[in-house]
Amino acid sequence: QVQLVESGGGLVQAGGSLRLSCVASGRTFSTYGMGWFRQAPGKEREFVAAISGGGSTTYYTDSVKGRFTISRDNVKNTVYLQMNSLKPEDTAVYYCAAGRGMYGRYSYVSGTYDYWGQGTQVTVSS
């Protein structure tokens, strides 16, 4: 069982930055691919970014490319999402997720992830 705890959300003005963190329990963190998803009010959860277990491969949804960066520290069991040039449409609850057996790959499909955090609110004001 893996527990994920997100932090770093908050209120920021458009154009600002935030860095989300997600700390995972357990001793095999590097074998898990990690993803960030978000859900805005009244909308379905959507993929944001993913990183392979080893950290060598990343993938982003088009709307955040060039603005967001996903990274991980396998010693600290932590995955990060650096968000720059934030826009009001980035407002959502952000969730991190962990998928087993993904050392060398990533996924943008929510159903492939086995564990989810509780979410952290990000609000971008115009």
Buried (B, 14 or more C-beta within 10 A) or exposed (E): EBEBBBEBBEEBEEEBEBBBBBBBEBEEBBBBBBBBBBBBEEEEBBBBBBBBBBBEBBBBBEEBEEBBBBBBEBEEBBBBBBBBEBBEEBBBBBBBBBBBEBBEBBBBEBEBBBBBBEBBEBBBEE
